[in-house]
Amino acid sequence: MLEIQRNRIYEASRLRAHGASEEEIQALKNAGKQPFRPAFVGGKRKRRTSETATSTFEVPTGQFKMPKHEA
């Protein structure tokens, strides 16, 4: 975690040195982040959207097939 934080600080200082504004730096920092969604509402855990669609916890096997390597 500290390595990630160090890299973010370094990247922000590098952008400042190249003349980027604080708004641009914040936009780049937040580009990959997902919006916060609470897991609990009213003291009860919310159901995930994938859970409600299938109502099972099984993973579809078609998504995880190993690629065939040609020799």
PyMOL commands that set and color helices and strands:
alter all, ss='L'
color gray80, all
select helices_A, chain A and resi 2-17+22-29+49-54+61-64
alter helices_A, ss='H'
color red, helices_A
select strands_A, chain A and resi 40-41+44-45
alter strands_A, ss='S'
color yellow, strands_A
deselect
rebuild
show_as cartoon
